[in-house]
Amino acid sequence: MKKRDFLFMRDVLVYTFSAFGGPQAHIGILLREFVEKRHYVTEDELMELNALAQILPGPSSTQTLIGIAWKVGGLRMAIITLLIWVLPSATIMGMAAISYKMFANRTLVTQVLRFVQPIAVGIVGYATYTFAHRFLKTRVSTMLAIGSLLVTLILQNPYAFPILILLGGIISSALETQPQENELRVKLFANVNPNKVAYFLGILLAFAALGAVVNRTSPFSLPIRLFENFYRNGILVHGGGQVLVPLMYTEFVEVKHYLTSSGFLSGYALQQALPGPTFSFTSFLGGMALGNNGYGVWGQVLGSVIAVIGINLPGFILILFIVPFWDDLKKITRIKNSLSGINAVAVGFMATAFILLARPFYDNWLAYVIMAGTFALLYFTKIKTPVVILIGVVLGLIF
């Protein structure tokens, strides 16, 4: 391994422990540290990788970083980078899931969570507003967002998400794309290796089939279904972790009851205080899901591992699959235009999650004041999310 490879891994490690604030902040750090300081890639290459990550489903920050690693050292470096980036925060979130029941009922923890949980809802509210302001630019996108909000509120079914995402992409692509794009699309996809596509979709179909076939009383049933759940969401999520959270809440809390709303918010608040990818929150969800279903401590460890692999694998496969012919792909307007509809639908999902997350506090006026205060802090000041979470912890300790 070359000296430059070790230097790159060191920089990835430093980045992992300093990357607060989500994808918007992450791209700024990458520009400063990986482009201007180290010259691992050019600014144009970084922006193109970031654009590709926005188009593809999956964790955008993770995919951008993996794309840089692939350019620096190929597949081996991409795998090492993924592990360095994901493991620290995923390990902490997995440990939080294991210890949650031990501490959840203690008075001090309850006091702290009294402030932290509504702050987490306020963060979701601010993220919803930010996405709406950024992506709802036309009447079509606004209608798509409202439609996805109403449908998910009424149905609260995990199968509504892929259908709505598909419809959003089709509608925006059909309305915004010119006919002359057809020839280029055919030329590009003539170069796609069908075997790789089969591997990508085959993993999802295989585990979906196993989950349906294995008896629900079998100890293997829930872990298999969990992997399918996370892998499927890894395929569907556009917009990064802020969109993932609403999807996870509706499916895991409202529909499947793998964990409580209180537990979900506690884990989300902790994740927001940590550096690294938002997708590491799934480590907490996987651990809680198996822990609440009688699998014990080692079952929770298994749940965390399943979640982290399942949610990250689709994005990892896609970024390495697409990067080699991205120069052709980025020319296709139809693909870019579908993103606006997908993001509009995602805004509706986020609004649904905010409503569902706020609902348990219906008779607690203080909680709504805290949510509004959180939104105001994030909107009117430059205070970062981890600091807001810390303020909530301090208030819980004082009051």
ZAGU-257663 format. One record per residue: residue number from 1; y, x, z of N, C-alpha, C in turn. Coordinates in steps of 0.2 Angstrom, whole numbers, m for minus. Layout:
<nodes>
- NUM/Y/X/Z/Y/X/Z/Y/X/Z
...
</nodes>
This chain:
<nodes>
- 1/m6/4/0/0/0/0/6/4/0
- 2/11/3/m4/17/7/m5/22/6/1
- 3/26/11/2/31/11/7/36/4/6
- 4/37/3/0/42/m3/m1/38/m9/1
- 5/31/m10/1/28/m16/3/28/m16/11
- 6/28/m11/14/28/m11/22/36/m13/23
- 7/40/m11/20/47/m12/21/49/m20/20
- 8/46/m22/15/46/m29/13/43/m34/19
- 9/37/m32/21/34/m36/26/38/m35/33
- 10/41/m30/34/46/m29/40/51/m34/39
- 11/54/m34/33/60/m39/32/58/m46/33
- 12/52/m48/30/50/m54/31/49/m56/38
- 13/46/m52/42/46/m53/49/52/m54/53
- 14/57/m50/51/64/m51/54/67/m58/52
- 15/66/m59/46/68/m66/43/65/m72/46
- 16/59/m71/48/55/m76/51/58/m78/58
- 17/60/m73/62/63/m74/68/70/m76/68
- 18/73/m76/62/81/m77/62/82/m83/58
- 19/77/m86/55/79/m91/50/79/m98/53
- 20/85/m100/56/86/m106/59/90/m110/54
- 21/90/m117/55/95/m121/51/92/m124/45
- 22/86/m124/43/83/m127/37/84/m123/31
- 23/82/m126/25/82/m123/19/89/m121/17
- 24/94/m125/18/101/m123/16/103/m117/19
- 25/102/m116/26/103/m109/29/99/m104/27
- 26/93/m105/26/88/m100/24/90/m97/17
- 27/92/m101/12/94/m98/6/100/m93/7
- 28/104/m94/11/110/m89/13/107/m83/16
- 29/102/m83/20/99/m77/23/96/m73/18
- 30/92/m77/14/88/m73/8/93/m70/3
- 31/98/m73/2/103/m70/m3/106/m64/0
- 32/108/m64/7/111/m58/10/106/m52/11
- 33/100/m54/14/95/m49/16/91/m46/10
- 34/88/m51/6/83/m49/1/86/m47/m6
- 35/92/m50/m7/96/m48/m14/101/m43/m13
- 36/106/m44/m9/112/m40/m8/110/m33/m5
- 37/106/m34/1/105/m28/5/99/m24/2
- 38/93/m27/0/87/m24/m1/85/m24/m9
- 39/88/m29/m13/87/m29/m20/80/m30/m22
- 40/76/m34/m18/70/m36/m20/69/m40/m26
- 41/74/m44/m27/75/m48/m33/83/m49/m34
- 42/84/m51/m40/91/m52/m42/94/m59/m40
- 43/100/m60/m39/103/m66/m37/101/m72/m42
- 44/100/m70/m48/98/m75/m53/91/m77/m52
- 45/87/m72/m51/80/m73/m49/79/m78/m43
- 46/83/m76/m38/82/m80/m32/84/m87/m33
- 47/90/m88/m37/92/m95/m38/87/m99/m42
- 48/84/m95/m47/79/m99/m51/73/m101/m47
- 49/71/m96/m42/65/m98/m38/67/m104/m33
- 50/73/m104/m31/75/m109/m27/75/m116/m30
- 51/77/m115/m37/78/m122/m41/70/m124/m42
- 52/66/m119/m43/59/m121/m45/56/m124/m38
- 53/57/m122/m32/55/m124/m26/58/m131/m25
- 54/64/m133/m27/67/m139/m26/63/m144/m31
- 55/61/m142/m37/57/m147/m41/50/m148/m39
- 56/47/m143/m37/40/m144/m35/39/m147/m28
- 57/34/m151/m27/33/m154/m20/31/m148/m15
- 58/32/m149/m9/30/m144/m4/36/m141/0
- 59/35/m136/4/40/m133/8/45/m128/4
- 60/51/m130/3/55/m127/m2/56/m119/0
- 61/58/m119/7/59/m112/9/53/m107/9
- 62/48/m110/10/41/m106/10/40/m104/3
- 63/41/m109/m2/39/m108/m9/44/m102/m12
- 64/50/m103/m10/55/m98/m12/53/m91/m10
- 65/51/m90/m3/49/m84/0/43/m81/m4
- 66/38/m86/m5/32/m84/m8/33/m81/m15
- 67/38/m84/m19/40/m82/m25/42/m75/m25
- 68/47/m74/m21/49/m67/m20/44/m62/m19
- 69/39/m64/m14/34/m59/m12/29/m58/m18
- 70/28/m63/m22/24/m62/m28/27/m57/m33
- 71/34/m58/m34/37/m53/m38/37/m46/m36
- 72/37/m45/m29/37/m39/m26/30/m36/m26
- 73/25/m39/m24/18/m36/m23/13/m40/m26
- 74/14/m46/m30/8/m49/m32/5/m54/m27
- 75/m1/m56/m29/m5/m61/m25/m6/m59/m17
- 76/m8/m53/m16/m9/m50/m10/m3/m51/m5
- 77/3/m49/m8/9/m49/m4/11/m56/m3
- 78/10/m60/m8/11/m68/m7/8/m70/m1
- 79/1/m69/0/m3/m71/5/m1/m69/12
- 80/0/m62/12/3/m59/18/9/m62/21
- 81/14/m63/16/20/m66/17/20/m73/20
- 82/15/m77/17/14/m84/20/12/m83/27
- 83/8/m79/29/5/m78/36/10/m76/40
- 84/14/m71/38/20/m69/43/25/m74/44
- 85/26/m78/39/32/m83/39/29/m89/43
- 86/23/m91/42/21/m98/45/18/m97/52
- 87/14/m91/54/10/m91/60/14/m91/66
- 88/20/m88/67/23/m88/74/25/m95/76
- 89/29/m98/72/31/m105/74/25/m110/74
- 90/20/m109/70/14/m114/70/10/m113/76
- 91/10/m106/79/6/m105/85/10/m108/91
- 92/16/m107/91/20/m110/97/19/m118/97
- 93/20/m121/91/19/m128/91/12/m130/92
- 94/7/m126/90/0/m128/92/m1/m127/100
- 95/2/m122/103/2/m122/110/5/m127/114
- 96/11/m130/111/14/m135/114/10/m142/114
- 97/6/m143/108/2/m148/108/m4/m148/113
- 98/m6/m142/114/m12/m141/119/m9/m143/127
- 99/m3/m140/128/0/m141/135/4/m147/136
- 100/5/m151/131/9/m157/131/7/m162/137
- 101/0/m164/137/m2/m168/142/m1/m166/149
- 102/m2/m159/150/m1/m156/156/6/m157/159
- 103/11/m157/155/18/m157/157/21/m163/156
- 104/18/m168/152/22/m173/150/24/m178/155
- 105/20/m179/160/21/m184/166/25/m181/172
- 106/27/m174/171/31/m171/177/38/m174/177
- 107/41/m174/183/48/m177/183/53/m173/180
- 108/53/m167/180/57/m162/177/57/m163/170
- 109/51/m163/167/50/m163/160/53/m170/157
- 110/51/m175/161/53/m182/159/61/m182/159
- 111/64/m179/164/72/m179/164/74/m175/158
- 112/71/m170/156/74/m166/150/73/m170/144
- 113/67/m173/143/65/m177/137/70/m183/136
- 114/73/m185/142/77/m191/142/83/m190/137
- 115/85/m184/137/91/m182/133/88/m179/126
- 116/83/m175/126/81/m172/120/78/m176/115
- 117/75/m182/117/72/m186/112/77/m190/108
- 118/82/m193/111/87/m196/107/91/m191/103
- 119/92/m185/105/95/m180/101/91/m179/95
- 120/84/m178/95/80/m178/89/81/m183/84
- 121/82/m189/87/83/m195/83/90/m194/79
- 122/95/m192/83/101/m191/80/101/m185/74
- 123/97/m180/75/96/m175/70/93/m178/64
- 124/88/m183/65/85/m186/59/91/m190/55
- 125/95/m194/59/100/m198/57/105/m193/53
- 126/107/m188/55/112/m183/52/108/m181/45
- 127/102/m179/45/98/m177/39/98/m182/34
- 128/97/m188/36/97/m194/32/104/m195/28
- 129/109/m194/32/116/m195/29/117/m189/25
- 130/115/m183/26/116/m177/22/113/m178/15
- 131/107/m180/16/103/m181/9/106/m187/5
- 132/108/m192/9/111/m198/5/117/m196/2
- 133/122/m192/5/128/m189/2/127/m185/m4
- 134/121/m181/m3/120/m176/m9/117/m179/m15
- 135/112/m184/m14/108/m186/m19/110/m193/m22
- 136/113/m197/m18/114/m204/m20/121/m204/m24
- 137/121/m202/m30/127/m201/m34/128/m207/m39
- 138/123/m210/m41/123/m216/m46/120/m222/m43
- 139/121/m228/m47/119/m234/m45/111/m234/m44
- 140/108/m231/m49/101/m231/m50/98/m227/m44
- 141/101/m222/m42/98/m218/m36/99/m222/m30
- 142/105/m225/m29/106/m229/m23/101/m235/m23
- 143/100/m238/m28/95/m244/m28/88/m241/m27
- 144/86/m236/m29/80/m233/m28/79/m231/m20
- 145/84/m229/m17/84/m227/m10/83/m234/m6
- 146/87/m239/m8/87/m245/m4/80/m248/m5
- 147/78/m248/m11/71/m251/m12/66/m248/m8
- 148/66/m241/m8/60/m237/m4/61/m239/3
- 149/67/m239/6/68/m241/13/65/m248/14
- 150/67/m253/10/64/m260/11/56/m260/11
- 151/54/m257/6/46/m257/5/43/m254/10
- 152/45/m248/13/42/m244/18/43/m248/25
- 153/48/m251/26/49/m255/32/44/m261/32
- 154/44/m264/26/39/m270/26/32/m268/26
- 155/30/m263/22/23/m262/22/20/m257/27
- 156/24/m252/29/22/m247/33/15/m244/32
- 157/14/m243/26/7/m240/23/8/m234/20
- 158/4/m229/22/4/m222/19/3/m222/11
- 159/0/m227/9/m1/m227/1/5/m229/m2
- 160/10/m232/1/16/m234/m2/20/m228/m4
- 161/19/m222/0/23/m216/m2/22/m213/m9
- 162/16/m212/m10/15/m209/m17/17/m213/m23
- 163/16/m220/m22/17/m225/m27/25/m225/m28
- 164/29/m225/m23/36/m225/m23/39/m218/m26
- 165/36/m213/m24/38/m206/m26/37/m206/m34
- 166/31/m208/m36/30/m208/m43/34/m213/m47
- 167/36/m219/m45/40/m223/m48/47/m221/m48
- 168/49/m218/m43/56/m215/m43/57/m209/m48
- 169/52/m205/m48/52/m200/m53/52/m202/m61
- 170/48/m207/m62/47/m210/m68/54/m214/m71
- 171/57/m218/m66/63/m221/m68/68/m217/m69
- 172/70/m212/m65/75/m207/m66/74/m203/m72
- 173/68/m201/m74/67/m197/m79/68/m201/m86
- 174/65/m207/m86/66/m212/m92/73/m213/m93
- 175/77/m214/m88/84/m216/m89/89/m211/m91
- 176/87/m204/m89/91/m199/m90/89/m194/m95
- 177/83/m194/m98/81/m189/m103/81/m191/m110
- 178/83/m187/m114/84/m188/m122/77/m187/m125
- 179/76/m191/m130/69/m191/m134/67/m184/m136
- 180/72/m180/m138/70/m174/m141/66/m169/m136
- 181/65/m171/m130/62/m167/m125/54/m167/m127
- 182/52/m172/m130/44/m172/m131/41/m166/m134
- 183/44/m163/m139/40/m158/m143/40/m152/m138
- 184/45/m150/m134/45/m145/m130/40/m146/m124
- 185/39/m152/m122/34/m153/m116/27/m152/m119
- 186/26/m154/m125/19/m153/m128/18/m146/m129
- 187/22/m142/m131/21/m135/m132/20/m131/m125
- 188/24/m133/m120/23/m130/m114/16/m131/m111
- 189/14/m138/m111/8/m139/m107/2/m138/m111
- 190/3/m136/m117/m3/m133/m121/m5/m126/m118
- 191/m1/m123/m114/m2/m116/m111/m5/m117/m104
- 192/m5/m123/m102/m7/m124/m95/m15/m123/m94
- 193/m17/m120/m89/m25/m119/m88/m27/m125/m85
- 194/m32/m129/m88/m34/m135/m85/m38/m134/m79
- 195/m42/m128/m79/m46/m126/m73/m42/m126/m67
- 196/m36/m123/m67/m31/m122/m61/m29/m129/m59
- 197/m28/m134/m64/m26/m140/m62/m31/m144/m59
- 198/m37/m143/m61/m43/m146/m58/m45/m143/m51
- 199/m43/m137/m50/m44/m134/m43/m39/m138/m38
- 200/m33/m138/m41/m28/m141/m36/m29/m148/m34
- 201/m31/m152/m39/m32/m159/m38/m39/m160/m35
- 202/m44/m156/m37/m50/m157/m34/m51/m156/m27
- 203/m47/m152/m24/m47/m151/m16/m45/m158/m13
- 204/m40/m161/m15/m38/m167/m13/m43/m173/m14
- 205/m46/m173/m20/m51/m178/m21/m57/m177/m17
- 206/m59/m171/m16/m65/m169/m13/m65/m171/m5
- 207/m59/m170/m2/m58/m171/5/m57/m179/6
- 208/m54/m182/1/m53/m189/2/m60/m193/1
- 209/m64/m190/m3/m71/m193/m4/m75/m192/2
- 210/m75/m186/5/m78/m184/11/m76/m189/17
- 211/m69/m190/18/m67/m194/23/m69/m201/22
- 212/m70/m203/16/m73/m210/15/m80/m211/16
- 213/m84/m205/15/m91/m206/15/m94/m204/22
- 214/m91/m199/26/m93/m197/32/m92/m203/37
- 215/m97/m205/41/m96/m210/46/m91/m209/51
- 216/m87/m214/53/m81/m214/57/m83/m211/64
- 217/m89/m212/66/m92/m210/73/m94/m203/73
- 218/m94/m200/67/m96/m193/67/m90/m188/69
- 219/m92/m183/73/m86/m178/75/m83/m175/70
- 220/m85/m175/64/m82/m172/58/m78/m176/54
- 221/m78/m183/56/m74/m188/52/m67/m186/52
- 222/m64/m186/58/m57/m186/59/m54/m179/57
- 223/m57/m173/58/m54/m167/55/m54/m167/48
- 224/m59/m170/44/m59/m170/37/m54/m175/35
- 225/m53/m181/38/m47/m185/36/m41/m182/37
- 226/m40/m178/43/m34/m175/44/m32/m170/39
- 227/m37/m166/36/m35/m161/31/m33/m165/25
- 228/m36/m171/23/m34/m174/17/m27/m177/18
- 229/m25/m180/24/m19/m182/26/m13/m177/25
- 230/m14/m171/27/m9/m166/27/m9/m163/20
- 231/m15/m162/17/m15/m159/10/m11/m164/5
- 232/m13/m171/6/m9/m176/2/m2/m176/3
- 233/0/m175/9/8/m175/10/11/m169/8
- 234/7/m163/8/10/m157/5/11/m158/m3
- 235/7/m162/m6/8/m163/m13/14/m168/m14
- 236/15/m173/m10/20/m178/m11/27/m176/m9
- 237/28/m172/m4/34/m171/m1/39/m167/m5
- 238/45/m170/m7/50/m166/m10/56/m166/m6
- 239/59/m160/m5/65/m160/m1/64/m156/6
- 240/58/m154/7/57/m149/13/55/m154/19
- 241/56/m150/24/53/m153/31/57/m159/33
- 242/64/m160/31/67/m166/33/65/m172/30
- 243/61/m172/24/58/m177/21/51/m178/24
- 244/48/m172/26/41/m173/29/41/m177/35
- 245/46/m176/39/46/m179/46/45/m186/46
- 246/49/m190/41/48/m197/41/42/m199/38
- 247/39/m195/33/32/m197/31/27/m197/37
- 248/27/m191/40/23/m190/46/23/m196/51
- 249/29/m197/53/30/m202/58/27/m209/56
- 250/29/m211/50/26/m218/48/19/m218/48
- 251/16/m212/45/8/m212/44/5/m211/51
- 252/7/m206/55/3/m204/61/5/m208/67
- 253/11/m211/67/13/m214/73/12/m222/72
- 254/16/m224/67/16/m232/66/10/m235/63
- 255/7/m231/59/1/m234/55/m6/m232/58
- 256/m7/m225/60/m13/m223/62/m13/m222/70
- 257/m8/m222/73/m7/m221/80/m11/m215/83
- 258/m10/m209/79/m13/m203/82/m10/m200/88
- 259/m3/m202/88/1/m200/94/6/m205/95
- 260/10/m204/101/15/m209/103/22/m207/100
- 261/26/m212/99/33/m210/97/36/m205/102
- 262/35/m205/108/38/m200/113/35/m193/112
- 263/29/m193/111/26/m186/109/28/m183/103
- 264/29/m188/98/31/m185/91/38/m183/92
- 265/43/m186/95/50/m184/96/50/m178/100
- 266/46/m177/105/46/m171/109/44/m165/105
- 267/39/m166/101/37/m160/97/42/m158/91
- 268/45/m164/88/50/m162/83/56/m159/86
- 269/58/m161/92/64/m157/96/62/m150/97
- 270/56/m148/99/54/m142/100/55/m138/94
- 271/52/m141/88/52/m137/82/59/m136/79
- 272/64/m140/81/71/m139/78/74/m133/82
- 273/71/m132/88/74/m126/92/71/m119/90
- 274/66/m119/85/63/m113/83/65/m111/77
- 275/65/m104/75/66/m102/68/60/m103/64
- 276/60/m102/58/54/m103/54/54/m110/50
- 277/49/m111/47/48/m117/43/47/m123/47
- 278/51/m129/44/50/m135/48/43/m138/47
- 279/39/m136/42/32/m138/41/28/m136/47
- 280/30/m131/51/26/m129/56/25/m135/61
- 281/29/m140/61/29/m146/65/22/m149/65
- 282/19/m148/59/12/m151/58/7/m148/62
- 283/8/m142/64/3/m139/69/3/m143/76
- 284/9/m145/78/9/m149/84/6/m156/82
- 285/7/m159/77/4/m166/75/m4/m165/75
- 286/m6/m160/71/m13/m159/71/m17/m158/77
- 287/m14/m154/82/m16/m153/88/m16/m159/93
- 288/m11/m163/92/m10/m169/96/m15/m175/93
- 289/m16/m175/87/m20/m180/84/m27/m179/86
- 290/m30/m173/86/m37/m172/89/m37/m172/96
- 291/m32/m170/100/m32/m170/107/m32/m177/110
- 292/m28/m182/106/m28/m189/109/m34/m193/107
- 293/m39/m190/103/m45/m193/101/m51/m190/104
- 294/m50/m186/109/m55/m184/113/m59/m177/111
- 295/m55/m173/107/m59/m167/104/m58/m161/109
- 296/m54/m162/114/m53/m156/119/m48/m151/116
- 297/m48/m145/120/m43/m140/119/m45/m136/112
- 298/m52/m135/111/m53/m131/105/m53/m136/99
- 299/m54/m142/100/m52/m147/95/m45/m147/93
- 300/m41/m146/98/m33/m146/96/m32/m140/92
- 301/m35/m134/94/m34/m128/90/m36/m129/83
- 302/m42/m133/82/m44/m134/76/m39/m139/72
- 303/m37/m144/75/m32/m148/72/m26/m145/70
- 304/m23/m140/74/m17/m136/72/m19/m132/66
- 305/m25/m129/66/m26/m125/60/m27/m129/54
- 306/m30/m135/54/m31/m139/49/m25/m141/46
- 307/m20/m143/50/m14/m146/48/m10/m140/45
- 308/m9/m134/47/m5/m129/44/m8/m127/37
- 309/m15/m126/37/m18/m125/30/m17/m131/25
- 310/m18/m137/28/m18/m142/23/m11/m144/20
- 311/m6/m143/25/1/m144/22/4/m139/18
- 312/2/m133/19/5/m127/15/1/m125/9
- 313/m5/m127/9/m10/m125/3/m7/m128/m4
- 314/m5/m134/m4/m3/m136/m11/3/m133/m13
- 315/8/m132/m9/14/m128/m11/13/m121/m13
- 316/8/m118/m9/7/m111/m11/3/m110/m18
- 317/m1/m115/m19/m5/m115/m25/0/m116/m31
- 318/4/m121/m30/9/m123/m35/14/m118/m37
- 319/17/m114/m32/22/m109/m34/19/m104/m37
- 320/13/m102/m36/10/m96/m39/7/m98/m46
- 321/6/m105/m47/3/m107/m53/9/m108/m58
- 322/15/m110/m56/20/m112/m60/25/m106/m62
- 323/26/m101/m57/30/m95/m58/29/m92/m64
- 324/23/m90/m67/22/m86/m73/25/m90/m79
- 325/25/m96/m79/29/m99/m85/35/m103/m83
- 326/38/m101/m78/44/m105/m76/50/m104/m81
- 327/50/m99/m85/55/m98/m90/55/m104/m95
- 328/49/m106/m97/48/m112/m101/49/m118/m98
- 329/46/m119/m92/47/m125/m88/54/m127/m86
- 330/58/m123/m85/65/m124/m83/69/m127/m88
- 331/67/m126/m95/70/m129/m100/69/m137/m101
- 332/64/m139/m98/62/m146/m99/67/m151/m95
- 333/71/m154/m98/76/m159/m94/72/m164/m91
- 334/67/m167/m94/63/m173/m91/61/m171/m84
- 335/58/m165/m83/56/m163/m76/62/m163/m71
- 336/67/m160/m73/73/m159/m69/76/m166/m67
- 337/76/m171/m72/79/m177/m71/74/m182/m66
- 338/68/m180/m66/64/m184/m62/65/m183/m54
- 339/68/m177/m53/69/m175/m46/75/m179/m43
- 340/80/m182/m47/85/m186/m44/82/m192/m41
- 341/77/m195/m45/74/m201/m42/69/m200/m37
- 342/66/m195/m37/61/m193/m31/65/m192/m25
- 343/71/m188/m25/75/m187/m20/78/m194/m17
- 344/80/m198/m21/83/m205/m19/78/m209/m15
- 345/72/m209/m18/66/m212/m14/65/m209/m7
- 346/66/m202/m7/65/m198/m1/71/m200/4
- 347/77/m202/2/82/m204/6/80/m210/10
- 348/77/m215/6/75/m221/9/69/m220/14
- 349/65/m215/13/60/m214/18/63/m211/24
- 350/68/m207/24/72/m204/29/75/m210/33
- 351/78/m214/30/82/m220/33/77/m224/37
- 352/71/m225/34/66/m229/37/63/m226/44
- 353/62/m219/43/60/m215/49/66/m216/55
- 354/72/m215/53/77/m216/58/77/m222/61
- 355/76/m228/58/76/m235/61/70/m235/65
- 356/64/m233/63/58/m233/67/59/m229/73
- 357/62/m223/73/62/m218/78/67/m221/83
- 358/72/m224/81/77/m227/86/75/m233/89
- 359/70/m237/86/68/m243/89/66/m243/96
- 360/62/m238/98/60/m238/105/65/m238/110
- 361/71/m236/108/77/m235/113/81/m242/113
- 362/79/m247/110/83/m253/109/87/m256/115
- 363/85/m255/121/88/m257/127/91/m251/131
- 364/92/m245/128/94/m239/132/101/m237/128
- 365/106/m240/131/113/m238/128/115/m231/128
- 366/112/m227/133/114/m220/134/111/m216/128
- 367/105/m218/126/101/m215/121/105/m216/114
- 368/108/m221/113/112/m222/107/118/m218/107
- 369/121/m218/113/127/m214/114/125/m206/112
- 370/120/m204/115/117/m197/113/116/m196/106
- 371/113/m201/103/112/m201/95/118/m200/92
- 372/123/m204/93/130/m204/90/133/m197/91
- 373/133/m195/98/136/m188/99/132/m183/95
- 374/126/m183/95/122/m178/91/125/m178/84
- 375/125/m184/81/128/m184/74/135/m181/73
- 376/139/m183/78/146/m181/78/146/m173/78
- 377/142/m170/83/142/m163/84/140/m159/77
- 378/135/m162/74/133/m159/68/137/m160/62
- 379/141/m166/62/145/m167/56/152/m164/57
- 380/155/m164/63/162/m162/64/162/m154/66
- 381/157/m151/68/157/m145/70/152/m140/66
- 382/152/m134/68/148/m129/65/142/m127/69
- 383/141/m131/75/136/m130/80/129/m131/76
- 384/125/m127/77/118/m127/74/113/m132/78
- 385/108/m134/75/103/m138/78/100/m136/84
- 386/98/m129/84/95/m126/90/99/m127/96
- 387/106/m126/95/111/m126/100/111/m133/103
- 388/111/m138/99/112/m145/101/106/m147/105
- 389/100/m144/103/94/m146/107/94/m142/114
- 390/97/m136/114/98/m133/121/103/m137/125
- 391/108/m139/122/113/m144/126/109/m149/129
- 392/105/m152/125/101/m158/128/96/m156/134
- 393/93/m150/133/89/m147/139/93/m146/145
- 394/99/m143/144/104/m142/150/106/m148/153
- 395/108/m153/149/110/m160/152/104/m163/156
- 396/98/m162/153/92/m165/157/91/m161/164
- 397/92/m155/164/91/m151/170/97/m153/175
- 398/103/m154/173/109/m155/177/108/m163/180
- 399/107/m167/175/108/m174/177/101/m177/178
</nodes>
